[in-house]
Structures are given as C-alpha cells and as structure tokens.
Amino acid sequence: MTFSVPSRYLGVWKRTLLEQQGSQDTSSLVLWMQTEREHADIRIPASRPDFSGCKNLQDCSADQLRWLATQQGFSGVTEVNSSICQWHREMDFQPKTDARDIGVMAFDGEDTLLETGIDVPYFEVWKKLEYSHLNVNSSLVSGEDRHGVATTSRLLIAGNHFAFVRPRNAVLPQASSLQVIIDKHYQSMHTLLDWLDFEISFGEIVDHITGLIQYSTLPFREGSELRLQ
C-alpha cells in the first residue's frame, strides 16, 4: 500500500469522547499517532488496576493478566479518500478480524477531528497535541519479546512524541477478542503470557536517542527509557 495521508492529519491525537450504544467514555486513555503513511494507536481503559508491584508479565496476578487482555491498540497503514479514513491494521493487540476500521472524518478547525463510524455506529472527538505535527516520521526497528527472540517493531515520531509497537511472536487463535481466546483456548500460563506479550508504548522524547515511556500496554514499562536509535 502506498497511500499518502493529508498533512492536516499528521501528529498525535487524543480522544476526548466516545459515544456508542447509548453510552459515553471520556476517561479511557486513547492516543493515535499519524505519520504520512503509518499510524499507531493505544487504548487503555480507565479501570486499570494497580500494577506497581509488577516488573514483568510473570509478576502479574491472574486478575491483572485478564485485565491486560481488555486493552486495545494497533499499527498499520492509513488510507484517506476525501472525508473517509480507513486504518489498515498490520499489528493488532486484539485478534485480527475481517471487520473494517473505517469512519467519516470532519475537521472542526485544525486541531479537532470528529469521527463517525461507517460499518459500526459510533462517534469520537479527537484533539491534536500541540506541535505534534512537526518532524513526523516512522521506521521499522528491531525488538525482542520476553524470551529475547527478535521481532520487527515499528517506531513513529511526531513532534516531541514517540510511539513504539512491538507485536507478539505468538500466533493467536481466531476469535472476536483476546478475552474470548483466554476463555476458550487457555492452555498454560506460559502460553497466556506469550499472548499478552505485545508492547505498544507512547511517550516523550528526552533527547535524540532516548524516549521516556508514559503509557504502555505493558504497565511496568511506564517510566522506563526507550532507545530511539
């Protein structure tokens, strides 16, 4: 895919509102970083329990591990046709499905986006983080899973922000969600940890080689440094 995203989309967007099925969500942490081609997205529910005593996945309790499976996040290529935006997911925290991620976009000024679902009814409001449209780029980098096995990761930069996406090496069974997979296909703690070993981290750039992780699908990574080169 060789799509080119219009410049007004570039940067980091924070979701401030989701309306869906008669309910509203204004408290979940949802960030979307958009470069000229690729995107990264992280969605951490507001109900996250305390992970302060955990240094890795092995330290997490059964309840904590099950909560981790409720998170969402993905990365891939963005296609914009007129007012319609579609996110083609290449790396997905949740199991891949045939469902399209596609919506109608309307700008309210330069720093506010209103998104209305096409295939699924929803409405979202996005606010662009200040100066995040500057120095936007993305690249493929090396990463390692919890076993030290190499995997291809993606690093995106926008302004003073970065997004790092390292997919799991394990192959997920087909299902509508990661929670369903755990309920139907749980085999062992070893397998469960491999399913959850998917890092999406957003943070701020400290200098040209270092970033500080602020939000992550692996909560114990927050506050850690990430090497950017």
Buried (B, 14 or more C-beta within 10 A) or exposed (E): EEBEBEEBBBBBBBBEBBBEEEEEBEEBBBBBBBBBBBBBBBBBBEEBEEBEEBEEBEEBEEEBBBBBBBBBBBBBBBBBEEEEBBBBBBBBBBBEEEEBBBBEBEBEEEBBBBBBBBEEEBBBBBBBBEEBBEEBEBEEBEBEBBEEEEBEBBBBBBBBBBBBBBBBBBEBEEBEBBBBBBEEBEEEEEBBBBBBBBBBBBBEBBEEEBBBBBBBBBBBBBEEEBEBE
